C-alpha cells in the first residue's frame, strides 16, 4: 500500500504542478471538497477538511480573494454563510482533474487487462474506507 500511495502522490503532484502558483495543496483540497459536495457552510467545510474553523476561515478568505470561491449569505439569516465554487474555481478543479485522469489512464493501461477490474474495485473500497464520497461527475468514465 505504501508503494502504491507513493505512485498516487506522484500523480497528484504532477497534476497540481500546473496550478502551483495559484493554490496550495490544502486550498486545492478545499476546492475539491466544494466541487464534490456542493455549497456548504464554513463549519461544514472545516469538518470535511478536518481543520479548525479558523483555519477554514483563513483558507476561504484566500480562495474568495483569488476568485475561486464565493460566499453567499442567507436572505433569512445573515449569520448563515454558504461557500461555493465560482466558475474559475470549477475550471481549475476540472483542469487538474483532466491532467490527473490522463496520468491515471496511462498507468491503468499498463496494468494487464485481466487485473484492471480488481484494481478499480480495490481502490474504490479503499477510497470509501477513507471517507471519500463518490462523485458521479468525477467518476464518469471510470465505472466498472
C-alpha positions in Angstrom: 0.0 0.0 0.0 2.8 2.4 0.8 4.4 1.7 -2.6 1.0 2.4 -4.3 0.5 5.5 -2.2 3.8 7.0 -3.4 2.6 6.4 -7.0 -0.7 8.2 -6.3 1.1 11.1 -4.6 3.3 11.4 -7.7 0.2 11.6 -9.9 -1.3 14.3 -7.6 1.9 16.3 -7.6 2.2 16.2 -11.3 -1.4 17.4 -11.8 -1.1 20.1 -9.2 2.2 21.5 -10.7 0.1 23.3 -13.3 -1.7 25.3 -10.6 1.1 25.6 -8.0 1.3 29.4 -8.5 -2.5 29.7 -8.0 -3.3 27.5 -5.0 -1.7 25.5 -2.2 -2.4 21.8 -1.8 -4.7 22.5 1.2 -6.5 25.1 -0.8 -6.9 22.7 -3.7 -8.3 20.1 -1.3 -11.0 22.7 -0.2 -11.9 23.3 -3.8 -12.2 19.6 -4.5 -14.5 19.2 -1.4 -16.7 22.0 -2.7 -16.7 20.6 -6.2 -17.7 17.1 -4.9 -20.1 18.1 -2.1 -21.5 21.4 -3.4 -22.0 24.6 -1.4 -21.5 24.2 2.4 -21.1 26.3 5.5 -17.7 27.2 6.8 -18.2 24.8 9.8 -19.1 22.0 7.4 -16.0 22.7 5.2 -13.8 22.8 8.3 -15.2 19.4 9.4 -14.8 17.9 5.9 -11.2 19.1 5.7 -10.5 18.1 9.4 -9.2 21.6 10.2 -10.2 24.2 12.8 -12.9 26.7 11.8 -10.2 29.5 12.0 -8.0 27.6 9.5 -11.0 27.1 7.2 -11.9 30.8 7.5 -8.4 31.9 6.5 -8.3 29.4 3.6 -11.8 30.5 2.4 -10.7 34.2 2.6 -7.8 33.5 0.3 -9.9 31.5 -2.1 -12.5 34.2 -2.2 -9.8 36.8 -2.9 -8.5 34.7 -5.7 -12.0 34.5 -7.2 -12.2 30.7 -6.9 -14.9 30.6 -4.1 -17.8 32.8 -3.4 -19.7 33.4 -0.1 -23.5 33.7 -0.1 -25.4 35.0 2.9 -28.8 33.6 3.6 -31.6 36.2 3.0 -33.4 34.8 6.0 -30.4 34.7 8.4 -27.3 36.8 7.7 -25.3 34.6 10.1 -25.7 31.7 7.7 -23.0 31.8 5.0 -22.5 29.2 2.3 -19.3 28.7 0.4 -19.4 27.6 -3.3 -17.1 27.4 -6.2 -17.1 30.1 -8.8 -16.8 29.3 -12.5 -13.0 29.9 -12.2 -12.8 27.5 -9.2 -14.8 24.9 -11.2 -12.5 25.3 -14.2 -9.3 25.0 -12.0 -10.6 21.7 -10.5 -11.7 20.4 -13.9 -8.3 21.2 -15.4 -6.4 19.5 -12.7 -8.8 16.5 -12.8 -8.3 16.2 -16.6 -4.5 16.1 -16.1 -4.9 13.5 -13.3 -7.3 11.4 -15.4 -4.8 11.4 -18.3 -1.9 10.3 -16.0 -4.1 7.6 -14.3 -5.3 6.3 -17.6 -1.7 5.9 -18.8 -1.0 3.9 -15.6 -4.1 1.8 -15.7 -3.5 1.0 -19.3 -0.1 -0.5 -18.2 -2.0 -2.9 -15.9 -2.8 -6.2 -17.5 -6.4 -6.1 -18.8 -7.4 -9.1 -16.7 -6.4 -7.3 -13.5 -8.0 -3.9 -14.1 -11.4 -4.8 -12.7 -9.9 -5.9 -9.4 -7.7 -2.8 -9.3 -10.7 -0.5 -9.7 -12.8 -2.4 -7.1 -9.9 -2.4 -4.6 -9.2 1.3 -5.0 -12.9 2.1 -4.8 -13.2 0.2 -1.5 -10.0 1.9 -0.2 -11.4 5.4 -1.1 -14.7 4.6 0.6 -13.0 3.3 3.8 -11.0 6.6 3.8 -14.3 8.5 3.7 -14.0 9.8 0.2 -17.5 10.3 -1.2 -18.1 9.0 -4.7 -18.9 11.9 -7.1 -20.6 10.9 -10.2 -19.1 13.7 -12.3 -15.6 12.8 -11.2 -16.3 9.1 -11.7 -17.6 9.4 -15.3 -15.7 7.0 -17.5 -14.2 5.0 -14.6 -17.1 2.8 -13.7 -16.6 -0.9 -13.9 
